[in-house]
Amino acid sequence: MIKIDLKPSASFYEKSQYDEMLARAYSAFDTLESGSGAGNDFLGWNRLPIETPQSLIDDCNSVADKWKWLGVELVVVIGIGGSYLGAKCALEALSHTFASQLGKTSPQIVFAGQNLSQDYLCDLMDLVKVRSTALIVISKSGTTTEPAVAFRVLKHYMEDKYGRKGSRERIVAVTDAKRGALKSLSSQEGYKTFVIEDNIGGRFSVLSPVGLLPIAVAGFDIQAMIDGAKDAYNATLSKDESNPAIQYATIRNLFYSQGKKIEILVNYLPKLQYFSEWWKQLYGESEGKDGKGIFPASVNFTTDLHSMGQYIQDGERTIFETVISVEKTNRKINIQSDEQNLDGLNFLNGKEIEECNRMAQLGTRLAHIDGGVPNVVIEVEKIDEYTLGELFYFFEKACGISAYMIDVNPFNQPGVEAYKKNMFALLGKPGYEEEAEALLKRL
Ligand code: PA5
C-alpha cells in the first residue's frame, strides 16, 4: 500500500502547526465524504473502485478481443484533458519504453485531439494510412473542439477506407449517456458507446471507461488496476492520521500556508513522466481558482537535475517537492568491472544501476532539504496496473480533501471557458459576433 513519509521534512514545521492543519483536513474530509461541499453532484469517482461492475471490465476487454480478431494494428485514442491524460499516463508507465521500435505492440496506441497542431495530425495520418486502424473517441461533453476536429478528420478517412458499415466495427465512443454532439452522432452512426456518468468529471475519470477502455485495448490488466484502486479506497476511508490522503492533503496545505506556493512532483523513473502530467491537471484544474491554489509543477530526475536542479537547490524559496519513490524496478542491469578502469567507475562494480538511482534520490532529498525545500515522499512498491490504480485513487481522494481545505470547488473549471469563448469568436462561430468584434479591436 502507498505510504507517506513525512519525516524528511519534519524540521520545517512545529507539531502544533501540523495538528492545526490536520484538523482542517478532517473537516474537509467530512465535507467530501458527506457530500455536503461545493460540486457535490460530481462525486461519482469516489466509489468507482467498489462499484465498477464486472460487465464493464468484460465489455472493455471484449472490444480489445474484437479488434485483435479484426487485425487492428493501430488504435487512435481521441480526447483531451481528463479524456486523455489518464490513459496516456497509464500506457507510458506500463509499456516497454521502446515497444513501437521493437514492434512489440499489437495494437499500437497513439493519441489525437489533445492539441490543434496541423503538423501533428498530418504526421499521424501518415501512420494511420499504413496501418489497419480503429478509433476510440472520448469526450464527456461531446463538444470539445480539439477532439471534435480530430474526430471529424479521422472519421472521414475511416469511412473512405472501410465504408460506413466497416467503420462501425472500428469506432467506439466514450461519452455522456444522453447529451452532446458525440452522443447523437454515435447513435446515428450506430457506434458502440461507453457511458461517462454525469457525476464524474473529466480529470476524475481515469477509473471509468475513459481510462479503462484504452488501457484494456492496449492489453493491460484493468481488473488489477481496479483492485489497486479498491485497496486505496479502503485505506483512505477513515478519518484519522493513518489515512494517507489526509496526510498528504495536510502536509501540502501546511507548506502552502508557509508560502510554498509551488509543488513539484518528482519522479526518478522516465515511465512516470506522464503520471506527473495527469497529476498536474488533477490538482491544477481542481484547486487553481478564486485566486488560490498551489501551482503544480513536475520534474523527471535525474534528467532534470541537470536542468532544473540548480533552481530547486538555490532559486526562490517558494517550492516544496513531493517525490514518488518506487521501491522495486521491473528489470535489472548490473555495472561490470573494467580492467583498465579509465573512467574510475570500478567502485560501482557489481552494483545495479538502480542503486545509483536510489543514492541519487537520497542525496538529492538531503541536498534539497538543506537548501530549504521540504520533501514529502510517497512510497510505492513497483510500477504495475495495481499500483497505478492505487495512485490514481489516492491522489483523487487527497485532491478532493485538499481543495476543500482552501475552500474551493474541486469539481468545476470555470477558468477553462475563457480561451474557448475567444477562440470560437475568432474562428467566426455563429453567435459570437459581438465578442469577435471586441477581440479584433484588441489584436
Ligand atoms: O477535467 C475536465 O473536466 C477537463 O479537463 C475535460 O476532461 C476536458 O476539457 C475534456 O472535456 P470533454 O471530455 O468534455 O471533451
Residues whose N, C-alpha, C, O or C-beta is under 5 A from the ligand:
A	BS01	PA5	I80 G81 G82 S83 I138 S139 K140 S141 G142 T144 G201 G202 R203
